[in-house]
Amino acid sequence: MKAIADQIVGGRLPAETLLPSEAVMSDSFGVSRTVIRESLNVLENMGLIEKRRGKLSWTCSPDRWDVLDPIVLDAQVLHDRDFVFLDNLVAVRIALEAEMAGLAAARATEEDLALMRAILTDLEGLLDQPERYKYAETAFHNAVMQSARNRIGLAIITSIHDRARASGTYEKSATPLELVRLSHDGHVAVLERICAGDPPGAALAMRQHIGSAWAWRRGDAVRDGRDPLDGTVAGPAEASRT
């Protein structure tokens, strides 16, 4: 099933391609027709194929895909050679997480704030350990979102971010110390605005933090000061802030 999904999303099986019969696929994959039939049903639920004329199946166009299905999402990230999909994914994450940071500034309790401060203190101890910091910082973002009291937003962001992060495209190289330190400054700025009860400020700080971190990872944005999410050119200070 994953192999077929990968070929569809990767373009090897473009839209309106007639798939082989269940019998042929059964022989090709070395599994029973029942397994093939069940797999095709799953692919149809993902919007990747459509059954017509009995048992024959055709591939669907991208506008039919369930882009948040884990298998479809993984395949899109894997085949995102020009960063179009990841740019859009990060833009969605920014919109949602910035909104939730603003809500956190309005809704966070003293217990929420204490937890965020404690996590930030722990992160300070990892500033010289980039790879550990990269994964530990998720706890801070989760604490911010949990304090927003929006479970749906948290679930969506966690899903898309975890899937993107697992790919070599999203994080294709080791994390430099400078990026970790600048990221930490971004976390500090977000928490300051939340503690101050400043929803617009918290939302802006989160937007700048995530956007500039992605710009760094994307590579070309850091070199020429261009924001890959909106096409604008940032000044030196903005290009380096994360």
Short mmCIF file of the C-alpha atoms (twelve columns), coordinates in Angstrom:
data_MODEL
# 
_entry.id   MODEL 
# 
loop_
_atom_site.group_PDB 
_atom_site.id 
_atom_site.type_symbol 
_atom_site.label_atom_id 
_atom_site.label_alt_id 
_atom_site.label_comp_id 
_atom_site.label_asym_id 
_atom_site.label_seq_id 
_atom_site.Cartn_x 
_atom_site.Cartn_y 
_atom_site.Cartn_z 
_atom_site.pdbx_PDB_model_num 
ATOM 1   C CA . MET A 1   0.000   0.000   0.000   1 
ATOM 2   C CA . LYS A 2   2.748   2.466   0.943   1 
ATOM 3   C CA . ALA A 3   4.632   1.584   -2.237  1 
ATOM 4   C CA . ILE A 4   1.619   2.442   -4.376  1 
ATOM 5   C CA . ALA A 5   0.936   5.627   -2.399  1 
ATOM 6   C CA . ASP A 6   4.556   6.664   -2.864  1 
ATOM 7   C CA . GLN A 7   4.368   6.126   -6.619  1 
ATOM 8   C CA . ILE A 8   1.157   8.150   -6.895  1 
ATOM 9   C CA . VAL A 9   2.362   11.083  -4.796  1 
ATOM 10  C CA . GLY A 10  5.826   10.952  -6.370  1 
ATOM 11  C CA . GLY A 11  4.373   11.211  -9.859  1 
ATOM 12  C CA . ARG A 12  5.334   7.801   -11.182 1 
ATOM 13  C CA . LEU A 13  1.626   7.037   -11.387 1 
ATOM 14  C CA . PRO A 14  0.050   10.336  -12.515 1 
ATOM 15  C CA . ALA A 15  -3.644  11.123  -12.288 1 
ATOM 16  C CA . GLU A 16  -5.965  9.002   -14.422 1 
ATOM 17  C CA . THR A 17  -3.524  6.088   -14.565 1 
ATOM 18  C CA . LEU A 18  -5.246  2.712   -14.701 1 
ATOM 19  C CA . LEU A 19  -3.816  0.418   -12.040 1 
ATOM 20  C CA . PRO A 20  -3.133  -3.254  -12.761 1 
ATOM 21  C CA . SER A 21  -5.835  -5.744  -11.857 1 
ATOM 22  C CA . GLU A 22  -6.014  -7.244  -8.381  1 
ATOM 23  C CA . ALA A 23  -4.696  -10.521 -9.794  1 
ATOM 24  C CA . VAL A 24  -1.652  -8.866  -11.374 1 
ATOM 25  C CA . MET A 25  -0.860  -6.869  -8.237  1 
ATOM 26  C CA . SER A 26  -1.303  -9.980  -6.111  1 
ATOM 27  C CA . ASP A 27  1.402   -11.705 -8.161  1 
ATOM 28  C CA . SER A 28  3.656   -8.622  -8.230  1 
ATOM 29  C CA . PHE A 29  3.582   -8.030  -4.473  1 
ATOM 30  C CA . GLY A 30  3.405   -11.694 -3.485  1 
ATOM 31  C CA . VAL A 31  0.284   -11.302 -1.328  1 
ATOM 32  C CA . SER A 32  -3.277  -12.543 -1.565  1 
ATOM 33  C CA . ARG A 33  -5.986  -10.780 -3.516  1 
ATOM 34  C CA . THR A 34  -7.727  -10.101 -0.218  1 
ATOM 35  C CA . VAL A 35  -4.737  -8.091  0.982   1 
ATOM 36  C CA . ILE A 36  -4.603  -6.198  -2.321  1 
ATOM 37  C CA . ARG A 37  -8.338  -5.479  -2.150  1 
ATOM 38  C CA . GLU A 38  -8.058  -4.162  1.419   1 
ATOM 39  C CA . SER A 39  -5.066  -2.016  0.463   1 
ATOM 40  C CA . LEU A 40  -6.944  -0.532  -2.479  1 
ATOM 41  C CA . ASN A 41  -9.840  0.301   -0.162  1 
ATOM 42  C CA . VAL A 42  -7.443  2.177   2.116   1 
ATOM 43  C CA . LEU A 43  -5.899  4.032   -0.848  1 
ATOM 44  C CA . GLU A 44  -9.399  4.980   -1.977  1 
ATOM 45  C CA . ASN A 45  -10.165 6.369   1.487   1 
ATOM 46  C CA . MET A 46  -6.986  8.458   1.199   1 
ATOM 47  C CA . GLY A 47  -8.303  9.910   -2.051  1 
ATOM 48  C CA . LEU A 48  -5.363  8.502   -4.013  1 
ATOM 49  C CA . ILE A 49  -7.396  6.160   -6.219  1 
ATOM 50  C CA . GLU A 50  -10.960 5.779   -7.409  1 
ATOM 51  C CA . LYS A 51  -12.663 2.527   -8.314  1 
ATOM 52  C CA . ARG A 52  -14.631 2.469   -11.539 1 
ATOM 53  C CA . ARG A 53  -16.166 -0.220  -13.699 1 
ATOM 54  C CA . GLY A 54  -16.196 -2.994  -11.180 1 
ATOM 55  C CA . LYS A 55  -12.826 -3.832  -9.717  1 
ATOM 56  C CA . LEU A 56  -10.661 -1.536  -11.868 1 
ATOM 57  C CA . SER A 57  -8.967  1.445   -10.171 1 
ATOM 58  C CA . TRP A 58  -7.641  4.758   -11.481 1 
ATOM 59  C CA . THR A 59  -5.338  7.214   -9.726  1 
ATOM 60  C CA . CYS A 60  -6.770  10.566  -8.620  1 
ATOM 61  C CA . SER A 61  -5.488  14.119  -9.013  1 
ATOM 62  C CA . PRO A 62  -3.797  15.807  -6.006  1 
ATOM 63  C CA . ASP A 63  -6.880  17.872  -5.184  1 
ATOM 64  C CA . ARG A 64  -8.592  14.632  -4.159  1 
ATOM 65  C CA . TRP A 65  -5.841  13.484  -1.765  1 
ATOM 66  C CA . ASP A 66  -6.264  13.504  2.007   1 
ATOM 67  C CA . VAL A 67  -3.099  15.546  2.538   1 
ATOM 68  C CA . LEU A 68  -3.151  15.085  6.332   1 
ATOM 69  C CA . ASP A 69  -3.296  11.304  6.180   1 
ATOM 70  C CA . PRO A 70  0.032   10.124  7.702   1 
ATOM 71  C CA . ILE A 71  1.018   8.017   4.693   1 
ATOM 72  C CA . VAL A 72  0.092   10.724  2.179   1 
ATOM 73  C CA . LEU A 73  1.782   13.388  4.289   1 
ATOM 74  C CA . ASP A 74  4.996   11.358  4.552   1 
ATOM 75  C CA . ALA A 75  5.065   10.801  0.799   1 
ATOM 76  C CA . GLN A 76  4.483   14.489  0.035   1 
ATOM 77  C CA . VAL A 77  7.334   15.555  2.301   1 
ATOM 78  C CA . LEU A 78  9.614   12.901  0.803   1 
ATOM 79  C CA . HIS A 79  8.966   14.074  -2.761  1 
ATOM 80  C CA . ASP A 80  8.941   17.825  -2.048  1 
ATOM 81  C CA . ARG A 81  12.015  18.639  -4.148  1 
ATOM 82  C CA . ASP A 82  11.269  22.350  -4.553  1 
ATOM 83  C CA . PHE A 83  9.983   23.037  -0.991  1 
ATOM 84  C CA . VAL A 84  6.497   24.033  -2.185  1 
ATOM 85  C CA . PHE A 85  4.740   21.570  0.085   1 
ATOM 86  C CA . LEU A 86  6.960   22.257  3.096   1 
ATOM 87  C CA . ASP A 87  6.631   26.023  2.624   1 
ATOM 88  C CA . ASN A 88  2.849   25.614  2.731   1 
ATOM 89  C CA . LEU A 89  3.025   23.248  5.681   1 
ATOM 90  C CA . VAL A 90  5.180   25.681  7.684   1 
ATOM 91  C CA . ALA A 91  2.884   28.573  6.750   1 
ATOM 92  C CA . VAL A 92  -0.085  26.642  8.161   1 
ATOM 93  C CA . ARG A 93  1.880   25.794  11.286  1 
ATOM 94  C CA . ILE A 94  2.798   29.456  11.769  1 
ATOM 95  C CA . ALA A 95  -0.797  30.613  11.367  1 
ATOM 96  C CA . LEU A 96  -2.131  28.086  13.871  1 
ATOM 97  C CA . GLU A 97  0.665   28.218  16.425  1 
ATOM 98  C CA . ALA A 98  0.870   32.019  16.407  1 
ATOM 99  C CA . GLU A 99  -2.869  32.147  17.062  1 
ATOM 100 C CA . MET A 100 -2.468  29.676  19.924  1 
ATOM 101 C CA . ALA A 101 0.407   31.653  21.428  1 
ATOM 102 C CA . GLY A 102 -1.928  34.639  21.478  1 
ATOM 103 C CA . LEU A 103 -4.590  32.573  23.207  1 
ATOM 104 C CA . ALA A 104 -2.002  31.363  25.711  1 
ATOM 105 C CA . ALA A 105 -1.226  34.965  26.608  1 
ATOM 106 C CA . ALA A 106 -4.902  35.438  27.435  1 
ATOM 107 C CA . ARG A 107 -5.647  32.070  29.067  1 
ATOM 108 C CA . ALA A 108 -2.490  30.735  30.719  1 
ATOM 109 C CA . THR A 109 -2.773  30.032  34.430  1 
ATOM 110 C CA . GLU A 110 0.019   30.461  36.954  1 
ATOM 111 C CA . GLU A 111 0.601   26.704  36.723  1 
ATOM 112 C CA . ASP A 112 0.929   26.968  32.939  1 
ATOM 113 C CA . LEU A 113 3.425   29.796  33.245  1 
ATOM 114 C CA . ALA A 114 5.439   27.919  35.859  1 
ATOM 115 C CA . LEU A 115 5.652   24.897  33.560  1 
ATOM 116 C CA . MET A 116 6.814   27.001  30.598  1 
ATOM 117 C CA . ARG A 117 9.457   28.714  32.724  1 
ATOM 118 C CA . ALA A 118 10.697  25.346  34.008  1 
ATOM 119 C CA . ILE A 119 10.962  23.958  30.468  1 
ATOM 120 C CA . LEU A 120 12.837  27.043  29.332  1 
ATOM 121 C CA . THR A 121 15.271  26.634  32.223  1 
ATOM 122 C CA . ASP A 122 15.871  23.022  31.208  1 
ATOM 123 C CA . LEU A 123 16.456  24.122  27.620  1 
ATOM 124 C CA . GLU A 124 19.104  26.588  28.759  1 
ATOM 125 C CA . GLY A 125 21.117  23.616  29.958  1 
ATOM 126 C CA . LEU A 126 21.076  22.160  26.442  1 
ATOM 127 C CA . LEU A 127 22.326  25.193  24.517  1 
ATOM 128 C CA . ASP A 128 25.626  23.444  23.833  1 
ATOM 129 C CA . GLN A 129 23.890  20.213  22.753  1 
ATOM 130 C CA . PRO A 130 22.104  21.101  19.492  1 
ATOM 131 C CA . GLU A 131 20.550  17.737  18.697  1 
ATOM 132 C CA . ARG A 132 19.154  17.262  22.210  1 
ATOM 133 C CA . TYR A 133 17.868  20.836  22.240  1 
ATOM 134 C CA . LYS A 134 16.173  20.369  18.860  1 
ATOM 135 C CA . TYR A 135 13.958  17.595  20.203  1 
ATOM 136 C CA . ALA A 136 13.556  18.926  23.746  1 
ATOM 137 C CA . GLU A 137 12.170  22.260  22.534  1 
ATOM 138 C CA . THR A 138 8.996   20.476  21.445  1 
ATOM 139 C CA . ALA A 139 7.984   20.391  25.110  1 
ATOM 140 C CA . PHE A 140 7.979   24.198  25.221  1 
ATOM 141 C CA . HIS A 141 5.798   24.517  22.128  1 
ATOM 142 C CA . ASN A 142 3.417   21.895  23.481  1 
ATOM 143 C CA . ALA A 143 3.150   23.704  26.817  1 
ATOM 144 C CA . VAL A 144 2.307   26.952  25.032  1 
ATOM 145 C CA . MET A 145 -0.370  25.270  22.937  1 
ATOM 146 C CA . GLN A 146 -1.829  23.344  25.859  1 
ATOM 147 C CA . SER A 147 -2.234  26.584  27.779  1 
ATOM 148 C CA . ALA A 148 -4.279  27.924  24.839  1 
ATOM 149 C CA . ARG A 149 -6.928  25.282  25.659  1 
ATOM 150 C CA . ASN A 150 -7.397  24.351  21.991  1 
ATOM 151 C CA . ARG A 151 -7.058  20.576  21.651  1 
ATOM 152 C CA . ILE A 152 -7.900  20.504  17.959  1 
ATOM 153 C CA . GLY A 153 -5.216  23.043  17.104  1 
ATOM 154 C CA . LEU A 154 -2.685  21.134  19.189  1 
ATOM 155 C CA . ALA A 155 -3.529  17.862  17.440  1 
ATOM 156 C CA . ILE A 156 -3.211  19.369  13.961  1 
ATOM 157 C CA . ILE A 157 0.084   21.127  14.639  1 
ATOM 158 C CA . THR A 158 1.596   18.110  16.386  1 
ATOM 159 C CA . SER A 159 0.645   15.869  13.472  1 
ATOM 160 C CA . ILE A 160 2.062   18.005  10.679  1 
ATOM 161 C CA . HIS A 161 5.176   19.070  12.594  1 
ATOM 162 C CA . ASP A 162 6.111   15.573  13.746  1 
ATOM 163 C CA . ARG A 163 5.707   14.194  10.234  1 
ATOM 164 C CA . ALA A 164 7.748   16.996  8.681   1 
ATOM 165 C CA . ARG A 165 10.424  16.747  11.332  1 
ATOM 166 C CA . ALA A 166 10.858  13.029  10.666  1 
ATOM 167 C CA . SER A 167 11.889  13.770  7.092   1 
ATOM 168 C CA . GLY A 168 15.403  14.423  5.897   1 
ATOM 169 C CA . THR A 169 14.099  17.305  3.778   1 
ATOM 170 C CA . TYR A 170 12.783  19.344  6.703   1 
ATOM 171 C CA . GLU A 171 15.898  18.845  8.814   1 
ATOM 172 C CA . LYS A 172 18.508  17.768  6.324   1 
ATOM 173 C CA . SER A 173 21.631  18.663  8.278   1 
ATOM 174 C CA . ALA A 174 23.002  18.891  11.777  1 
ATOM 175 C CA . THR A 175 21.709  21.797  13.826  1 
ATOM 176 C CA . PRO A 176 24.371  24.504  14.270  1 
ATOM 177 C CA . LEU A 177 24.989  25.993  17.695  1 
ATOM 178 C CA . GLU A 178 24.145  29.473  16.452  1 
ATOM 179 C CA . LEU A 179 20.692  28.362  15.323  1 
ATOM 180 C CA . VAL A 180 20.026  26.772  18.711  1 
ATOM 181 C CA . ARG A 181 20.982  29.951  20.550  1 
ATOM 182 C CA . LEU A 182 18.864  32.113  18.269  1 
ATOM 183 C CA . SER A 183 15.966  29.664  18.612  1 
ATOM 184 C CA . HIS A 184 16.264  29.919  22.366  1 
ATOM 185 C CA . ASP A 185 16.039  33.702  22.120  1 
ATOM 186 C CA . GLY A 186 12.822  33.176  20.178  1 
ATOM 187 C CA . HIS A 187 11.412  30.967  22.927  1 
ATOM 188 C CA . VAL A 188 12.333  33.575  25.516  1 
ATOM 189 C CA . ALA A 189 10.579  36.291  23.501  1 
ATOM 190 C CA . VAL A 190 7.409   34.189  23.213  1 
ATOM 191 C CA . LEU A 191 7.310   33.467  26.941  1 
ATOM 192 C CA . GLU A 192 7.927   37.115  27.833  1 
ATOM 193 C CA . ARG A 193 4.869   38.178  25.821  1 
ATOM 194 C CA . ILE A 194 2.730   35.377  27.278  1 
ATOM 195 C CA . CYS A 195 3.735   36.292  30.834  1 
ATOM 196 C CA . ALA A 196 2.950   39.936  30.050  1 
ATOM 197 C CA . GLY A 197 -0.569  38.969  28.954  1 
ATOM 198 C CA . ASP A 198 0.077   40.382  25.490  1 
ATOM 199 C CA . PRO A 199 -1.813  38.256  22.889  1 
ATOM 200 C CA . PRO A 200 -0.750  40.235  19.786  1 
ATOM 201 C CA . GLY A 201 2.851   40.337  20.987  1 
ATOM 202 C CA . ALA A 202 2.903   36.614  21.761  1 
ATOM 203 C CA . ALA A 203 1.449   35.779  18.356  1 
ATOM 204 C CA . LEU A 204 4.018   37.972  16.599  1 
ATOM 205 C CA . ALA A 205 6.905   36.517  18.599  1 
ATOM 206 C CA . MET A 206 5.830   32.966  17.725  1 
ATOM 207 C CA . ARG A 207 5.400   33.867  14.056  1 
ATOM 208 C CA . GLN A 208 8.895   35.366  13.892  1 
ATOM 209 C CA . HIS A 209 10.420  32.444  15.771  1 
ATOM 210 C CA . ILE A 210 9.002   29.658  13.589  1 
ATOM 211 C CA . GLY A 211 9.343   31.568  10.319  1 
ATOM 212 C CA . SER A 212 12.965  32.504  10.785  1 
ATOM 213 C CA . ALA A 213 13.907  29.020  12.014  1 
ATOM 214 C CA . TRP A 214 12.427  27.526  8.836   1 
ATOM 215 C CA . ALA A 215 14.183  30.193  6.743   1 
ATOM 216 C CA . TRP A 216 17.475  29.086  8.249   1 
ATOM 217 C CA . ARG A 217 16.829  25.418  7.543   1 
ATOM 218 C CA . ARG A 218 15.663  26.146  4.037   1 
ATOM 219 C CA . GLY A 219 19.064  27.642  3.326   1 
ATOM 220 C CA . ASP A 220 18.550  30.159  0.561   1 
ATOM 221 C CA . ALA A 221 16.516  32.494  2.784   1 
ATOM 222 C CA . VAL A 222 19.480  33.012  5.105   1 
ATOM 223 C CA . ARG A 223 21.889  33.665  2.257   1 
ATOM 224 C CA . ASP A 224 19.873  36.371  0.515   1 
ATOM 225 C CA . GLY A 225 17.611  37.596  3.333   1 
ATOM 226 C CA . ARG A 226 14.437  36.400  1.587   1 
ATOM 227 C CA . ASP A 227 11.504  35.094  3.573   1 
ATOM 228 C CA . PRO A 228 10.431  31.875  1.790   1 
ATOM 229 C CA . LEU A 229 6.932   32.144  3.243   1 
ATOM 230 C CA . ASP A 230 5.897   35.458  1.750   1 
ATOM 231 C CA . GLY A 231 8.568   36.461  -0.768  1 
ATOM 232 C CA . THR A 232 9.565   39.637  1.054   1 
ATOM 233 C CA . VAL A 233 13.137  40.671  1.719   1 
ATOM 234 C CA . ALA A 234 14.123  40.996  5.349   1 
ATOM 235 C CA . GLY A 235 16.783  43.219  6.810   1 
ATOM 236 C CA . PRO A 236 19.912  41.701  8.374   1 
ATOM 237 C CA . ALA A 237 18.453  41.651  11.884  1 
ATOM 238 C CA . GLU A 238 15.233  39.986  10.767  1 
ATOM 239 C CA . ALA A 239 17.042  37.436  8.643   1 
ATOM 240 C CA . SER A 240 19.085  36.276  11.602  1 
ATOM 241 C CA . ARG A 241 16.366  36.331  14.263  1 
ATOM 242 C CA . THR A 242 14.872  32.971  15.145  1 
# 
